[in-house]
Amino acid sequence: MPWPLILIPTLSTKTQKLITFFEQLELLTEILKAANVAPEALIPIVRSLNHPPQWNDVALPRGESMRAFFTRVKSIEQF
Protein backbone atom coordinates (compact mmCIF):
# COMPACT_ATOMS: atom_id res chain seq x y z
CA MET A 1 0.00 0.00 0.00
CA PRO A 2 1.62 3.28 -1.03
CA TRP A 3 1.93 5.99 1.55
CA PRO A 4 -0.36 8.97 1.18
CA LEU A 5 1.38 12.01 -0.16
CA ILE A 6 1.93 14.76 2.36
CA LEU A 7 0.87 18.29 1.56
CA ILE A 8 3.41 20.83 2.67
CA PRO A 9 2.90 24.58 2.56
CA THR A 10 5.05 26.55 0.16
CA LEU A 11 6.07 30.18 0.46
CA SER A 12 2.64 31.16 -0.77
CA THR A 13 -0.05 30.16 1.72
CA LYS A 14 -2.46 29.59 -1.16
CA THR A 15 -0.42 26.87 -2.85
CA GLN A 16 0.73 23.52 -1.56
CA LYS A 17 3.17 21.02 -2.98
CA LEU A 18 2.87 17.22 -2.89
CA ILE A 19 6.00 15.37 -1.85
CA THR A 20 6.83 11.91 -3.09
CA PHE A 21 7.20 8.72 -1.08
CA PHE A 22 11.00 8.97 -1.16
CA GLU A 23 10.93 12.62 -0.18
CA GLN A 24 8.73 11.65 2.77
CA LEU A 25 11.25 9.00 3.82
CA GLU A 26 14.09 11.49 3.50
CA LEU A 27 12.17 14.09 5.52
CA LEU A 28 11.30 11.58 8.25
CA THR A 29 14.92 10.43 8.39
CA GLU A 30 16.12 13.99 8.86
CA ILE A 31 13.48 14.57 11.57
CA LEU A 32 14.70 11.48 13.43
CA LYS A 33 18.33 12.55 13.11
CA ALA A 34 17.58 16.07 14.35
CA ALA A 35 15.56 14.72 17.27
CA ASN A 36 18.45 12.53 18.42
CA VAL A 37 16.17 9.52 18.76
CA ALA A 38 17.95 6.70 20.54
CA PRO A 39 18.65 3.64 18.38
CA GLU A 40 17.03 1.52 21.08
CA ALA A 41 13.73 3.28 20.31
CA LEU A 42 13.99 2.56 16.58
CA ILE A 43 15.09 -1.08 16.66
CA PRO A 44 11.64 -2.44 17.62
CA ILE A 45 10.09 -0.42 14.79
CA VAL A 46 12.52 -1.85 12.25
CA ARG A 47 11.96 -5.37 13.56
CA SER A 48 8.17 -4.93 13.35
CA LEU A 49 8.45 -4.36 9.60
CA ASN A 50 9.15 -8.09 9.11
CA HIS A 51 11.47 -7.15 6.29
CA PRO A 52 15.14 -7.75 7.02
CA PRO A 53 17.47 -4.95 5.92
CA GLN A 54 19.29 -5.47 2.65
CA TRP A 55 22.66 -4.90 4.29
CA ASN A 56 24.62 -4.90 1.04
CA ASP A 57 22.59 -1.94 -0.19
CA VAL A 58 22.32 0.03 3.07
CA ALA A 59 24.15 3.35 2.85
CA LEU A 60 26.87 3.86 5.40
CA PRO A 61 26.87 7.23 7.18
CA ARG A 62 29.13 8.81 4.59
CA GLY A 63 26.82 7.75 1.75
CA GLU A 64 28.59 4.64 0.50
CA SER A 65 26.83 1.26 0.45
CA MET A 66 28.31 -1.67 2.34
CA ARG A 67 28.75 -3.49 -0.96
CA ALA A 68 30.82 -0.62 -2.36
CA PHE A 69 32.79 -0.32 0.88
CA PHE A 70 33.70 -4.01 0.96
CA THR A 71 34.58 -3.93 -2.74
CA ARG A 72 37.03 -1.11 -2.01
CA VAL A 73 38.45 -2.99 0.96
CA LYS A 74 38.96 -6.12 -1.16
CA SER A 75 40.70 -4.11 -3.88
CA ILE A 76 43.04 -2.57 -1.29
CA GLU A 77 43.84 -6.00 0.14
CA GLN A 78 44.98 -7.19 -3.30
CA PHE A 79 47.93 -4.77 -3.31
Helices and strands as residue ranges (DSSP letters): E 6-9, E 16-19, H 21-34, H 39-48, G 55-57, H 66-77
